[in-house]
Amino acid sequence: MITCPNCGPREALEFSFGGETTKRAGPTATDRELAAALYFRRNIDGWQTEWWVHQSGCLAWFLAERHTTTNEIRRTYRPEDREASPA
């Protein structure tokens, strides 16, 4: 089960993974910095914040804190609520 911030708890099959959150490369980024931002991911073992979309529901994109080993999701929230999220 994954909790959509709009629709509430739904079956995981209704959602699609959008990738881990990353910082955008700035307008003055070098080719190396741009390539790193676009293609290289951390692939961590533990908690990470990721983009998800409710593909078979409201089509909303949201953020989820997911453990990459256990797939446990401890929190989901809208992007506009990111500033209010705990560290």
N, CA, C and O atoms as a Maestro MAE file, in Angstrom:
{
 s_m_m2io_version
 :::
 2.0.0
}

f_m_ct {
 s_m_title
 :::
 protein
 m_atom[348] {
  # First column is atom index #
  i_m_mmod_type
  r_m_x_coord
  r_m_y_coord
  r_m_z_coord
  i_m_residue_number
  s_m_chain_name
  s_m_pdb_residue_name
  s_m_pdb_atom_name
  i_m_atomic_number
  :::
  1 25 0.833 -1.183 0.000 1 A "MET " " N  " 7
  2 3 0.000 0.000 0.000 1 A "MET " " CA " 6
  3 2 0.881 1.251 0.000 1 A "MET " " C  " 6
  4 15 1.900 1.320 0.687 1 A "MET " " O  " 8
  5 25 0.461 2.220 -0.781 2 A "ILE " " N  " 7
  6 3 1.117 3.527 -0.807 2 A "ILE " " CA " 6
  7 2 0.025 4.563 -0.567 2 A "ILE " " C  " 6
  8 15 -1.072 4.463 -1.116 2 A "ILE " " O  " 8
  9 25 0.333 5.550 0.253 3 A "THR " " N  " 7
  10 3 -0.645 6.593 0.547 3 A "THR " " CA " 6
  11 2 -0.447 7.769 -0.397 3 A "THR " " C  " 6
  12 15 0.563 8.469 -0.327 3 A "THR " " O  " 8
  13 25 -1.413 7.980 -1.275 4 A "CYS " " N  " 7
  14 3 -1.405 9.152 -2.151 4 A "CYS " " CA " 6
  15 2 -1.830 10.355 -1.311 4 A "CYS " " C  " 6
  16 15 -2.822 10.275 -0.587 4 A "CYS " " O  " 8
  17 25 -1.100 11.467 -1.394 5 A "PRO " " N  " 7
  18 3 -1.497 12.645 -0.624 5 A "PRO " " CA " 6
  19 2 -2.889 13.169 -0.989 5 A "PRO " " C  " 6
  20 15 -3.510 13.872 -0.192 5 A "PRO " " O  " 8
  21 25 -3.384 12.834 -2.185 6 A "ASN " " N  " 7
  22 3 -4.713 13.283 -2.613 6 A "ASN " " CA " 6
  23 2 -5.800 12.254 -2.341 6 A "ASN " " C  " 6
  24 15 -6.890 12.603 -1.887 6 A "ASN " " O  " 8
  25 25 -5.506 10.983 -2.618 7 A "CYS " " N  " 7
  26 3 -6.534 9.943 -2.607 7 A "CYS " " CA " 6
  27 2 -6.512 9.034 -1.381 7 A "CYS " " C  " 6
  28 15 -7.469 8.298 -1.145 7 A "CYS " " O  " 8
  29 25 -5.443 9.075 -0.605 8 A "GLY " " N  " 7
  30 3 -5.323 8.185 0.543 8 A "GLY " " CA " 6
  31 2 -4.649 6.876 0.156 8 A "GLY " " C  " 6
  32 15 -4.076 6.775 -0.929 8 A "GLY " " O  " 8
  33 25 -4.709 5.860 1.036 9 A "PRO " " N  " 7
  34 3 -4.035 4.582 0.791 9 A "PRO " " CA " 6
  35 2 -4.604 3.859 -0.432 9 A "PRO " " C  " 6
  36 15 -5.818 3.737 -0.594 9 A "PRO " " O  " 8
  37 25 -3.699 3.386 -1.282 10 A "ARG " " N  " 7
  38 3 -4.077 2.645 -2.490 10 A "ARG " " CA " 6
  39 2 -3.062 1.519 -2.720 10 A "ARG " " C  " 6
  40 15 -1.965 1.535 -2.160 10 A "ARG " " O  " 8
  41 25 -3.439 0.558 -3.538 11 A "GLU " " N  " 7
  42 3 -2.538 -0.540 -3.886 11 A "GLU " " CA " 6
  43 2 -1.305 -0.005 -4.611 11 A "GLU " " C  " 6
  44 15 -1.408 0.925 -5.411 11 A "GLU " " O  " 8
  45 25 -0.157 -0.581 -4.336 12 A "ALA " " N  " 7
  46 3 1.101 -0.128 -4.933 12 A "ALA " " CA " 6
  47 2 1.078 -0.209 -6.461 12 A "ALA " " C  " 6
  48 15 1.775 0.558 -7.126 12 A "ALA " " O  " 8
  49 25 0.297 -1.113 -7.019 13 A "LEU " " N  " 7
  50 3 0.228 -1.264 -8.477 13 A "LEU " " CA " 6
  51 2 -0.315 -0.020 -9.176 13 A "LEU " " C  " 6
  52 15 -0.136 0.128 -10.385 13 A "LEU " " O  " 8
  53 25 -0.969 0.870 -8.445 14 A "GLU " " N  " 7
  54 3 -1.525 2.090 -9.037 14 A "GLU " " CA " 6
  55 2 -0.478 3.178 -9.246 14 A "GLU " " C  " 6
  56 15 -0.773 4.208 -9.853 14 A "GLU " " O  " 8
  57 25 0.742 2.966 -8.751 15 A "PHE " " N  " 7
  58 3 1.761 4.011 -8.749 15 A "PHE " " CA " 6
  59 2 2.944 3.657 -9.638 15 A "PHE " " C  " 6
  60 15 3.225 2.484 -9.885 15 A "PHE " " O  " 8
  61 25 3.631 4.686 -10.113 16 A "SER " " N  " 7
  62 3 4.865 4.512 -10.884 16 A "SER " " CA " 6
  63 2 5.975 5.324 -10.237 16 A "SER " " C  " 6
  64 15 5.775 6.454 -9.793 16 A "SER " " O  " 8
  65 25 7.144 4.711 -10.198 17 A "PHE " " N  " 7
  66 3 8.341 5.324 -9.623 17 A "PHE " " CA " 6
  67 2 8.900 6.351 -10.593 17 A "PHE " " C  " 6
  68 15 8.986 6.092 -11.793 17 A "PHE " " O  " 8
  69 25 9.283 7.520 -10.078 18 A "GLY " " N  " 7
  70 3 9.825 8.576 -10.928 18 A "GLY " " CA " 6
  71 2 11.292 8.867 -10.700 18 A "GLY " " C  " 6
  72 15 11.861 9.716 -11.387 18 A "GLY " " O  " 8
  73 25 11.920 8.187 -9.756 19 A "GLY " " N  " 7
  74 3 13.341 8.396 -9.497 19 A "GLY " " CA " 6
  75 2 13.595 9.151 -8.207 19 A "GLY " " C  " 6
  76 15 12.694 9.766 -7.636 19 A "GLY " " O  " 8
  77 25 14.838 9.092 -7.762 20 A "GLU " " N  " 7
  78 3 15.204 9.804 -6.538 20 A "GLU " " CA " 6
  79 2 15.232 11.304 -6.797 20 A "GLU " " C  " 6
  80 15 15.441 11.744 -7.927 20 A "GLU " " O  " 8
  81 25 15.024 12.070 -5.761 21 A "THR " " N  " 7
  82 3 15.098 13.521 -5.907 21 A "THR " " CA " 6
  83 2 16.558 13.931 -6.023 21 A "THR " " C  " 6
  84 15 17.431 13.364 -5.365 21 A "THR " " O  " 8
  85 25 16.806 14.906 -6.855 22 A "THR " " N  " 7
  86 3 18.163 15.409 -7.055 22 A "THR " " CA " 6
  87 2 18.119 16.926 -7.171 22 A "THR " " C  " 6
  88 15 17.064 17.519 -7.396 22 A "THR " " O  " 8
  89 25 19.268 17.530 -7.013 23 A "LYS " " N  " 7
  90 3 19.360 18.973 -7.229 23 A "LYS " " CA " 6
  91 2 19.604 19.218 -8.711 23 A "LYS " " C  " 6
  92 15 20.358 18.489 -9.355 23 A "LYS " " O  " 8
  93 25 18.970 20.235 -9.239 24 A "ARG " " N  " 7
  94 3 19.175 20.592 -10.645 24 A "ARG " " CA " 6
  95 2 20.534 21.238 -10.834 24 A "ARG " " C  " 6
  96 15 21.052 21.924 -9.952 24 A "ARG " " O  " 8
  97 25 21.091 21.001 -11.996 25 A "ALA " " N  " 7
  98 3 22.324 21.695 -12.359 25 A "ALA " " CA " 6
  99 2 21.961 23.135 -12.712 25 A "ALA " " C  " 6
  100 15 20.975 23.375 -13.410 25 A "ALA " " O  " 8
  101 25 22.735 24.071 -12.244 26 A "GLY " " N  " 7
  102 3 22.471 25.483 -12.499 26 A "GLY " " CA " 6
  103 2 22.818 25.890 -13.920 26 A "GLY " " C  " 6
  104 15 23.418 25.104 -14.653 26 A "GLY " " O  " 8
  105 25 22.454 27.091 -14.322 27 A "PRO " " N  " 7
  106 3 22.705 27.563 -15.686 27 A "PRO " " CA " 6
  107 2 24.191 27.693 -16.021 27 A "PRO " " C  " 6
  108 15 24.552 27.741 -17.197 27 A "PRO " " O  " 8
  109 25 25.044 27.749 -15.025 28 A "THR " " N  " 7
  110 3 26.486 27.861 -15.273 28 A "THR " " CA " 6
  111 2 27.202 26.530 -15.068 28 A "THR " " C  " 6
  112 15 28.428 26.499 -14.961 28 A "THR " " O  " 8
  113 25 26.450 25.429 -15.013 29 A "ALA " " N  " 7
  114 3 27.044 24.115 -14.767 29 A "ALA " " CA " 6
  115 2 27.957 23.696 -15.918 29 A "ALA " " C  " 6
  116 15 27.693 23.992 -17.083 29 A "ALA " " O  " 8
  117 25 29.021 23.011 -15.566 30 A "THR " " N  " 7
  118 3 29.931 22.458 -16.573 30 A "THR " " CA " 6
  119 2 29.293 21.209 -17.174 30 A "THR " " C  " 6
  120 15 28.293 20.710 -16.658 30 A "THR " " O  " 8
  121 25 29.867 20.708 -18.258 31 A "ASP " " N  " 7
  122 3 29.362 19.475 -18.865 31 A "ASP " " CA " 6
  123 2 29.409 18.324 -17.864 31 A "ASP " " C  " 6
  124 15 28.485 17.512 -17.807 31 A "ASP " " O  " 8
  125 25 30.461 18.252 -17.090 32 A "ARG " " N  " 7
  126 3 30.612 17.187 -16.094 32 A "ARG " " CA " 6
  127 2 29.506 17.291 -15.026 32 A "ARG " " C  " 6
  128 15 28.918 16.280 -14.643 32 A "ARG " " O  " 8
  129 25 29.231 18.500 -14.553 33 A "GLU " " N  " 7
  130 3 28.181 18.705 -13.546 33 A "GLU " " CA " 6
  131 2 26.800 18.388 -14.111 33 A "GLU " " C  " 6
  132 15 25.962 17.808 -13.421 33 A "GLU " " O  " 8
  133 25 26.565 18.767 -15.358 34 A "LEU " " N  " 7
  134 3 25.289 18.479 -15.998 34 A "LEU " " CA " 6
  135 2 25.100 16.971 -16.182 34 A "LEU " " C  " 6
  136 15 24.022 16.442 -15.908 34 A "LEU " " O  " 8
  137 25 26.136 16.283 -16.642 35 A "ALA " " N  " 7
  138 3 26.061 14.829 -16.812 35 A "ALA " " CA " 6
  139 2 25.807 14.144 -15.475 35 A "ALA " " C  " 6
  140 15 25.007 13.213 -15.397 35 A "ALA " " O  " 8
  141 25 26.480 14.597 -14.429 36 A "ALA " " N  " 7
  142 3 26.285 14.008 -13.101 36 A "ALA " " CA " 6
  143 2 24.846 14.199 -12.631 36 A "ALA " " C  " 6
  144 15 24.256 13.283 -12.060 36 A "ALA " " O  " 8
  145 25 24.279 15.376 -12.866 37 A "ALA " " N  " 7
  146 3 22.906 15.656 -12.437 37 A "ALA " " CA " 6
  147 2 21.891 14.827 -13.222 37 A "ALA " " C  " 6
  148 15 20.862 14.434 -12.673 37 A "ALA " " O  " 8
  149 25 22.163 14.558 -14.485 38 A "LEU " " N  " 7
  150 3 21.213 13.840 -15.333 38 A "LEU " " CA " 6
  151 2 21.320 12.324 -15.246 38 A "LEU " " C  " 6
  152 15 20.305 11.630 -15.292 38 A "LEU " " O  " 8
  153 25 22.542 11.799 -15.120 39 A "TYR " " N  " 7
  154 3 22.735 10.364 -15.300 39 A "TYR " " CA " 6
  155 2 23.199 9.590 -14.079 39 A "TYR " " C  " 6
  156 15 22.975 8.381 -14.016 39 A "TYR " " O  " 8
  157 25 23.822 10.217 -13.130 40 A "PHE " " N  " 7
  158 3 24.398 9.474 -12.013 40 A "PHE " " CA " 6
  159 2 23.515 9.584 -10.777 40 A "PHE " " C  " 6
  160 15 23.111 10.675 -10.376 40 A "PHE " " O  " 8
  161 25 23.226 8.435 -10.187 41 A "ARG " " N  " 7
  162 3 22.402 8.374 -8.985 41 A "ARG " " CA " 6
  163 2 23.220 7.755 -7.856 41 A "ARG " " C  " 6
  164 15 24.184 7.028 -8.095 41 A "ARG " " O  " 8
  165 25 22.820 8.056 -6.631 42 A "ARG " " N  " 7
  166 3 23.581 7.601 -5.473 42 A "ARG " " CA " 6
  167 2 23.422 6.110 -5.205 42 A "ARG " " C  " 6
  168 15 24.373 5.484 -4.738 42 A "ARG " " O  " 8
  169 25 22.266 5.513 -5.477 43 A "ASN " " N  " 7
  170 3 22.003 4.098 -5.241 43 A "ASN " " CA " 6
  171 2 22.332 3.711 -3.805 43 A "ASN " " C  " 6
  172 15 23.105 2.785 -3.559 43 A "ASN " " O  " 8
  173 25 21.743 4.423 -2.875 44 A "ILE " " N  " 7
  174 3 22.055 4.208 -1.469 44 A "ILE " " CA " 6
  175 2 21.320 3.011 -0.890 44 A "ILE " " C  " 6
  176 15 20.336 2.538 -1.460 44 A "ILE " " O  " 8
  177 25 21.799 2.531 0.232 45 A "ASP " " N  " 7
  178 3 21.148 1.489 1.010 45 A "ASP " " CA " 6
  179 2 20.568 2.173 2.237 45 A "ASP " " C  " 6
  180 15 21.283 2.428 3.206 45 A "ASP " " O  " 8
  181 25 19.287 2.469 2.200 46 A "GLY " " N  " 7
  182 3 18.660 3.169 3.319 46 A "GLY " " CA " 6
  183 2 17.535 4.061 2.836 46 A "GLY " " C  " 6
  184 15 16.955 3.827 1.776 46 A "GLY " " O  " 8
  185 25 17.229 5.083 3.617 47 A "TRP " " N  " 7
  186 3 16.122 5.985 3.309 47 A "TRP " " CA " 6
  187 2 16.509 6.996 2.242 47 A "TRP " " C  " 6
  188 15 17.587 7.589 2.286 47 A "TRP " " O  " 8
  189 25 15.611 7.179 1.285 48 A "GLN " " N  " 7
  190 3 15.821 8.229 0.289 48 A "GLN " " CA " 6
  191 2 14.474 8.816 -0.102 48 A "GLN " " C  " 6
  192 15 13.437 8.160 -0.001 48 A "GLN " " O  " 8
  193 25 14.509 10.063 -0.550 49 A "THR " " N  " 7
  194 3 13.293 10.739 -1.000 49 A "THR " " CA " 6
  195 2 13.186 10.570 -2.509 49 A "THR " " C  " 6
  196 15 14.149 10.793 -3.243 49 A "THR " " O  " 8
  197 25 11.998 10.171 -2.962 50 A "GLU " " N  " 7
  198 3 11.797 9.830 -4.372 50 A "GLU " " CA " 6
  199 2 10.523 10.469 -4.916 50 A "GLU " " C  " 6
  200 15 9.607 10.817 -4.170 50 A "GLU " " O  " 8
  201 25 10.497 10.611 -6.234 51 A "TRP " " N  " 7
  202 3 9.297 11.056 -6.942 51 A "TRP " " CA " 6
  203 2 8.446 9.834 -7.285 51 A "TRP " " C  " 6
  204 15 8.965 8.813 -7.738 51 A "TRP " " O  " 8
  205 25 7.136 9.947 -7.066 52 A "TRP " " N  " 7
  206 3 6.172 8.925 -7.453 52 A "TRP " " CA " 6
  207 2 4.975 9.621 -8.096 52 A "TRP " " C  " 6
  208 15 4.699 10.787 -7.816 52 A "TRP " " O  " 8
  209 25 4.268 8.892 -8.963 53 A "VAL " " N  " 7
  210 3 3.054 9.419 -9.588 53 A "VAL " " CA " 6
  211 2 1.927 8.400 -9.386 53 A "VAL " " C  " 6
  212 15 2.142 7.194 -9.503 53 A "VAL " " O  " 8
  213 25 0.743 8.892 -9.085 54 A "HIS " " N  " 7
  214 3 -0.431 8.029 -8.934 54 A "HIS " " CA " 6
  215 2 -1.010 7.784 -10.332 54 A "HIS " " C  " 6
  216 15 -1.998 8.400 -10.731 54 A "HIS " " O  " 8
  217 25 -0.375 6.879 -11.053 55 A "GLN " " N  " 7
  218 3 -0.636 6.628 -12.466 55 A "GLN " " CA " 6
  219 2 -2.062 6.152 -12.741 55 A "GLN " " C  " 6
  220 15 -2.662 6.554 -13.738 55 A "GLN " " O  " 8
  221 25 -2.608 5.312 -11.881 56 A "SER " " N  " 7
  222 3 -3.955 4.769 -12.107 56 A "SER " " CA " 6
  223 2 -5.006 5.472 -11.259 56 A "SER " " C  " 6
  224 15 -6.073 4.921 -10.989 56 A "SER " " O  " 8
  225 25 -4.695 6.685 -10.848 57 A "GLY " " N  " 7
  226 3 -5.632 7.431 -10.004 57 A "GLY " " CA " 6
  227 2 -5.692 8.886 -10.422 57 A "GLY " " C  " 6
  228 15 -6.103 9.204 -11.538 57 A "GLY " " O  " 8
  229 25 -5.283 9.766 -9.526 58 A "CYS " " N  " 7
  230 3 -5.426 11.211 -9.743 58 A "CYS " " CA " 6
  231 2 -4.317 11.815 -10.606 58 A "CYS " " C  " 6
  232 15 -4.379 13.001 -10.931 58 A "CYS " " O  " 8
  233 25 -3.315 11.037 -10.979 59 A "LEU " " N  " 7
  234 3 -2.177 11.460 -11.811 59 A "LEU " " CA " 6
  235 2 -1.283 12.500 -11.134 59 A "LEU " " C  " 6
  236 15 -0.497 13.173 -11.802 59 A "LEU " " O  " 8
  237 25 -1.400 12.629 -9.829 60 A "ALA " " N  " 7
  238 3 -0.581 13.603 -9.099 60 A "ALA " " CA " 6
  239 2 0.825 13.057 -8.857 60 A "ALA " " C  " 6
  240 15 1.005 11.882 -8.539 60 A "ALA " " O  " 8
  241 25 1.814 13.932 -9.012 61 A "TRP " " N  " 7
  242 3 3.189 13.626 -8.630 61 A "TRP " " CA " 6
  243 2 3.364 14.023 -7.171 61 A "TRP " " C  " 6
  244 15 2.862 15.059 -6.734 61 A "TRP " " O  " 8
  245 25 4.081 13.190 -6.425 62 A "PHE " " N  " 7
  246 3 4.321 13.483 -5.016 62 A "PHE " " CA " 6
  247 2 5.665 12.892 -4.609 62 A "PHE " " C  " 6
  248 15 6.299 12.167 -5.376 62 A "PHE " " O  " 8
  249 25 6.084 13.210 -3.401 63 A "LEU " " N  " 7
  250 3 7.352 12.719 -2.864 63 A "LEU " " CA " 6
  251 2 7.081 11.643 -1.825 63 A "LEU " " C  " 6
  252 15 6.117 11.723 -1.063 63 A "LEU " " O  " 8
  253 25 7.945 10.638 -1.806 64 A "ALA " " N  " 7
  254 3 7.841 9.561 -0.822 64 A "ALA " " CA " 6
  255 2 9.213 9.313 -0.216 64 A "ALA " " C  " 6
  256 15 10.223 9.337 -0.920 64 A "ALA " " O  " 8
  257 25 9.248 9.077 1.075 65 A "GLU " " N  " 7
  258 3 10.474 8.656 1.751 65 A "GLU " " CA " 6
  259 2 10.407 7.141 1.836 65 A "GLU " " C  " 6
  260 15 9.584 6.588 2.565 65 A "GLU " " O  " 8
  261 25 11.286 6.464 1.081 66 A "ARG " " N  " 7
  262 3 11.253 5.001 0.962 66 A "ARG " " CA " 6
  263 2 12.600 4.413 1.344 66 A "ARG " " C  " 6
  264 15 13.650 4.961 1.010 66 A "ARG " " O  " 8
  265 25 12.556 3.282 2.053 67 A "HIS " " N  " 7
  266 3 13.784 2.558 2.383 67 A "HIS " " CA " 6
  267 2 14.112 1.668 1.187 67 A "HIS " " C  " 6
  268 15 13.291 0.845 0.783 67 A "HIS " " O  " 8
  269 25 15.297 1.825 0.625 68 A "THR " " N  " 7
  270 3 15.643 1.132 -0.617 68 A "THR " " CA " 6
  271 2 15.870 -0.366 -0.437 68 A "THR " " C  " 6
  272 15 15.849 -1.105 -1.421 68 A "THR " " O  " 8
  273 25 16.083 -0.828 0.777 69 A "THR " " N  " 7
  274 3 16.279 -2.258 1.012 69 A "THR " " CA " 6
  275 2 14.967 -2.962 1.324 69 A "THR " " C  " 6
  276 15 14.700 -4.040 0.795 69 A "THR " " O  " 8
  277 25 14.150 -2.364 2.174 70 A "THR " " N  " 7
  278 3 12.910 -3.010 2.610 70 A "THR " " CA " 6
  279 2 11.680 -2.558 1.828 70 A "THR " " C  " 6
  280 15 10.623 -3.180 1.927 70 A "THR " " O  " 8
  281 25 11.806 -1.491 1.059 71 A "ASN " " N  " 7
  282 3 10.696 -0.869 0.324 71 A "ASN " " CA " 6
  283 2 9.632 -0.269 1.236 71 A "ASN " " C  " 6
  284 15 8.550 0.083 0.766 71 A "ASN " " O  " 8
  285 25 9.916 -0.147 2.520 72 A "GLU " " N  " 7
  286 3 8.987 0.500 3.441 72 A "GLU " " CA " 6
  287 2 8.883 1.982 3.090 72 A "GLU " " C  " 6
  288 15 9.894 2.647 2.867 72 A "GLU " " O  " 8
  289 25 7.668 2.487 3.045 73 A "ILE " " N  " 7
  290 3 7.447 3.917 2.817 73 A "ILE " " CA " 6
  291 2 6.968 4.506 4.130 73 A "ILE " " C  " 6
  292 15 5.930 4.110 4.660 73 A "ILE " " O  " 8
  293 25 7.740 5.463 4.656 74 A "ARG " " N  " 7
  294 3 7.377 6.032 5.956 74 A "ARG " " CA " 6
  295 2 6.601 7.332 5.833 74 A "ARG " " C  " 6
  296 15 5.984 7.778 6.800 74 A "ARG " " O  " 8
  297 25 6.623 7.948 4.654 75 A "ARG " " N  " 7
  298 3 5.947 9.243 4.520 75 A "ARG " " CA " 6
  299 2 5.748 9.576 3.050 75 A "ARG " " C  " 6
  300 15 6.621 9.304 2.225 75 A "ARG " " O  " 8
  301 25 4.600 10.164 2.719 76 A "THR " " N  " 7
  302 3 4.356 10.716 1.385 76 A "THR " " CA " 6
  303 2 3.816 12.128 1.566 76 A "THR " " C  " 6
  304 15 3.109 12.415 2.533 76 A "THR " " O  " 8
  305 25 4.158 13.010 0.624 77 A "TYR " " N  " 7
  306 3 3.701 14.396 0.730 77 A "TYR " " CA " 6
  307 2 3.803 15.088 -0.620 77 A "TYR " " C  " 6
  308 15 4.537 14.654 -1.507 77 A "TYR " " O  " 8
  309 25 3.052 16.172 -0.757 78 A "ARG " " N  " 7
  310 3 3.052 16.971 -1.986 78 A "ARG " " CA " 6
  311 2 4.355 17.767 -2.089 78 A "ARG " " C  " 6
  312 15 4.940 18.120 -1.065 78 A "ARG " " O  " 8
  313 25 4.813 18.052 -3.294 79 A "PRO " " N  " 7
  314 3 6.050 18.838 -3.452 79 A "PRO " " CA " 6
  315 2 5.989 20.193 -2.756 79 A "PRO " " C  " 6
  316 15 6.997 20.658 -2.225 79 A "PRO " " O  " 8
  317 25 4.828 20.828 -2.751 80 A "GLU " " N  " 7
  318 3 4.726 22.139 -2.115 80 A "GLU " " CA " 6
  319 2 4.854 22.056 -0.591 80 A "GLU " " C  " 6
  320 15 5.055 23.072 0.074 80 A "GLU " " O  " 8
  321 25 4.736 20.844 -0.040 81 A "ASP " " N  " 7
  322 3 4.905 20.657 1.401 81 A "ASP " " CA " 6
  323 2 6.340 20.295 1.775 81 A "ASP " " C  " 6
  324 15 6.626 20.037 2.944 81 A "ASP " " O  " 8
  325 25 7.236 20.275 0.804 82 A "ARG " " N  " 7
  326 3 8.623 19.873 1.031 82 A "ARG " " CA " 6
  327 2 9.305 20.758 2.065 82 A "ARG " " C  " 6
  328 15 10.050 20.254 2.905 82 A "ARG " " O  " 8
  329 25 9.069 22.059 2.022 83 A "GLU " " N  " 7
  330 3 9.722 22.979 2.958 83 A "GLU " " CA " 6
  331 2 9.330 22.685 4.398 83 A "GLU " " C  " 6
  332 15 10.106 22.941 5.318 83 A "GLU " " O  " 8
  333 25 8.140 22.154 4.596 84 A "ALA " " N  " 7
  334 3 7.663 21.882 5.948 84 A "ALA " " CA " 6
  335 2 8.072 20.497 6.444 84 A "ALA " " C  " 6
  336 15 7.792 20.142 7.589 84 A "ALA " " O  " 8
  337 25 8.737 19.707 5.583 85 A "SER " " N  " 7
  338 3 9.082 18.343 5.972 85 A "SER " " CA " 6
  339 2 10.213 18.337 6.992 85 A "SER " " C  " 6
  340 15 11.089 19.202 6.960 85 A "SER " " O  " 8
  341 25 10.193 17.355 7.902 86 A "PRO " " N  " 7
  342 3 11.261 17.280 8.895 86 A "PRO " " CA " 6
  343 2 12.578 16.890 8.253 86 A "PRO " " C  " 6
  344 15 12.594 16.247 7.203 86 A "PRO " " O  " 8
  345 25 13.680 17.275 8.876 87 A "ALA " " N  " 7
  346 3 15.013 16.972 8.334 87 A "ALA " " CA " 6
  347 2 15.339 15.509 8.497 87 A "ALA " " C  " 6
  348 15 16.418 15.069 8.100 87 A "ALA " " O  " 8
  :::
 }
 m_bond[347] {
  # First column is bond index #
  i_m_from
  i_m_to
  i_m_order
  :::
  1 1 2 1
  2 2 3 1
  3 3 4 2
  4 3 5 1
  5 5 6 1
  6 6 7 1
  7 7 8 2
  8 7 9 1
  9 9 10 1
  10 10 11 1
  11 11 12 2
  12 11 13 1
  13 13 14 1
  14 14 15 1
  15 15 16 2
  16 15 17 1
  17 17 18 1
  18 18 19 1
  19 19 20 2
  20 19 21 1
  21 21 22 1
  22 22 23 1
  23 23 24 2
  24 23 25 1
  25 25 26 1
  26 26 27 1
  27 27 28 2
  28 27 29 1
  29 29 30 1
  30 30 31 1
  31 31 32 2
  32 31 33 1
  33 33 34 1
  34 34 35 1
  35 35 36 2
  36 35 37 1
  37 37 38 1
  38 38 39 1
  39 39 40 2
  40 39 41 1
  41 41 42 1
  42 42 43 1
  43 43 44 2
  44 43 45 1
  45 45 46 1
  46 46 47 1
  47 47 48 2
  48 47 49 1
  49 49 50 1
  50 50 51 1
  51 51 52 2
  52 51 53 1
  53 53 54 1
  54 54 55 1
  55 55 56 2
  56 55 57 1
  57 57 58 1
  58 58 59 1
  59 59 60 2
  60 59 61 1
  61 61 62 1
  62 62 63 1
  63 63 64 2
  64 63 65 1
  65 65 66 1
  66 66 67 1
  67 67 68 2
  68 67 69 1
  69 69 70 1
  70 70 71 1
  71 71 72 2
  72 71 73 1
  73 73 74 1
  74 74 75 1
  75 75 76 2
  76 75 77 1
  77 77 78 1
  78 78 79 1
  79 79 80 2
  80 79 81 1
  81 81 82 1
  82 82 83 1
  83 83 84 2
  84 83 85 1
  85 85 86 1
  86 86 87 1
  87 87 88 2
  88 87 89 1
  89 89 90 1
  90 90 91 1
  91 91 92 2
  92 91 93 1
  93 93 94 1
  94 94 95 1
  95 95 96 2
  96 95 97 1
  97 97 98 1
  98 98 99 1
  99 99 100 2
  100 99 101 1
  101 101 102 1
  102 102 103 1
  103 103 104 2
  104 103 105 1
  105 105 106 1
  106 106 107 1
  107 107 108 2
  108 107 109 1
  109 109 110 1
  110 110 111 1
  111 111 112 2
  112 111 113 1
  113 113 114 1
  114 114 115 1
  115 115 116 2
  116 115 117 1
  117 117 118 1
  118 118 119 1
  119 119 120 2
  120 119 121 1
  121 121 122 1
  122 122 123 1
  123 123 124 2
  124 123 125 1
  125 125 126 1
  126 126 127 1
  127 127 128 2
  128 127 129 1
  129 129 130 1
  130 130 131 1
  131 131 132 2
  132 131 133 1
  133 133 134 1
  134 134 135 1
  135 135 136 2
  136 135 137 1
  137 137 138 1
  138 138 139 1
  139 139 140 2
  140 139 141 1
  141 141 142 1
  142 142 143 1
  143 143 144 2
  144 143 145 1
  145 145 146 1
  146 146 147 1
  147 147 148 2
  148 147 149 1
  149 149 150 1
  150 150 151 1
  151 151 152 2
  152 151 153 1
  153 153 154 1
  154 154 155 1
  155 155 156 2
  156 155 157 1
  157 157 158 1
  158 158 159 1
  159 159 160 2
  160 159 161 1
  161 161 162 1
  162 162 163 1
  163 163 164 2
  164 163 165 1
  165 165 166 1
  166 166 167 1
  167 167 168 2
  168 167 169 1
  169 169 170 1
  170 170 171 1
  171 171 172 2
  172 171 173 1
  173 173 174 1
  174 174 175 1
  175 175 176 2
  176 175 177 1
  177 177 178 1
  178 178 179 1
  179 179 180 2
  180 179 181 1
  181 181 182 1
  182 182 183 1
  183 183 184 2
  184 183 185 1
  185 185 186 1
  186 186 187 1
  187 187 188 2
  188 187 189 1
  189 189 190 1
  190 190 191 1
  191 191 192 2
  192 191 193 1
  193 193 194 1
  194 194 195 1
  195 195 196 2
  196 195 197 1
  197 197 198 1
  198 198 199 1
  199 199 200 2
  200 199 201 1
  201 201 202 1
  202 202 203 1
  203 203 204 2
  204 203 205 1
  205 205 206 1
  206 206 207 1
  207 207 208 2
  208 207 209 1
  209 209 210 1
  210 210 211 1
  211 211 212 2
  212 211 213 1
  213 213 214 1
  214 214 215 1
  215 215 216 2
  216 215 217 1
  217 217 218 1
  218 218 219 1
  219 219 220 2
  220 219 221 1
  221 221 222 1
  222 222 223 1
  223 223 224 2
  224 223 225 1
  225 225 226 1
  226 226 227 1
  227 227 228 2
  228 227 229 1
  229 229 230 1
  230 230 231 1
  231 231 232 2
  232 231 233 1
  233 233 234 1
  234 234 235 1
  235 235 236 2
  236 235 237 1
  237 237 238 1
  238 238 239 1
  239 239 240 2
  240 239 241 1
  241 241 242 1
  242 242 243 1
  243 243 244 2
  244 243 245 1
  245 245 246 1
  246 246 247 1
  247 247 248 2
  248 247 249 1
  249 249 250 1
  250 250 251 1
  251 251 252 2
  252 251 253 1
  253 253 254 1
  254 254 255 1
  255 255 256 2
  256 255 257 1
  257 257 258 1
  258 258 259 1
  259 259 260 2
  260 259 261 1
  261 261 262 1
  262 262 263 1
  263 263 264 2
  264 263 265 1
  265 265 266 1
  266 266 267 1
  267 267 268 2
  268 267 269 1
  269 269 270 1
  270 270 271 1
  271 271 272 2
  272 271 273 1
  273 273 274 1
  274 274 275 1
  275 275 276 2
  276 275 277 1
  277 277 278 1
  278 278 279 1
  279 279 280 2
  280 279 281 1
  281 281 282 1
  282 282 283 1
  283 283 284 2
  284 283 285 1
  285 285 286 1
  286 286 287 1
  287 287 288 2
  288 287 289 1
  289 289 290 1
  290 290 291 1
  291 291 292 2
  292 291 293 1
  293 293 294 1
  294 294 295 1
  295 295 296 2
  296 295 297 1
  297 297 298 1
  298 298 299 1
  299 299 300 2
  300 299 301 1
  301 301 302 1
  302 302 303 1
  303 303 304 2
  304 303 305 1
  305 305 306 1
  306 306 307 1
  307 307 308 2
  308 307 309 1
  309 309 310 1
  310 310 311 1
  311 311 312 2
  312 311 313 1
  313 313 314 1
  314 314 315 1
  315 315 316 2
  316 315 317 1
  317 317 318 1
  318 318 319 1
  319 319 320 2
  320 319 321 1
  321 321 322 1
  322 322 323 1
  323 323 324 2
  324 323 325 1
  325 325 326 1
  326 326 327 1
  327 327 328 2
  328 327 329 1
  329 329 330 1
  330 330 331 1
  331 331 332 2
  332 331 333 1
  333 333 334 1
  334 334 335 1
  335 335 336 2
  336 335 337 1
  337 337 338 1
  338 338 339 1
  339 339 340 2
  340 339 341 1
  341 341 342 1
  342 342 343 1
  343 343 344 2
  344 343 345 1
  345 345 346 1
  346 346 347 1
  347 347 348 2
  :::
 }
}
